[in-house]
Amino acid sequence: MDEAKAILGKLASGLEKVVVALEAVTDKASAESAAATIKSTSAELSALGPKAKELEAKLSEAETTAMETAAEAALNPLMGRMTEVMQKVMANPETAEALMP
C-alpha cells in the first residue's frame, strides 16, 4: 500500500507541476516554457504507468477501493484547476500555438 501511495504522490506532484506551469502562461515565451515542463513531466508520469498496473494487480479489493478514493481526493482539484487554466491559455491564439506541439 505504501508503494501505491508513493505512486499517487508522484502523480499528484507531476500534475501540480503542469498546472503551475500553465497558470504562469501569459505570453508566447511563458507558453513555450510551460510546454517544455509539460513534455518532461509527461515523460515522468508515463513511466509510472507500468509500475501502477503491476502494483494494481497485487492490491486487495479493499486496498484498490482505498486508493481510488485517495486518488479522487488528490487529483480532482488539480484536474479542475487544469481545466480552468487550459481554457484561458487556449483562448489566446499565441499561447495556444506554443502549447499545441
Buried (B, 14 or more C-beta within 10 A) or exposed (E): EEEBEEBBEBBBBBBBBBBEBBBBBEEBEBBBBBBEBBEEBEEEBEEBEEBBEEBEEEBEEEBBEBBEEBBEEBBEBBEEBBEEBBEEBBEBEEBBEBBEE
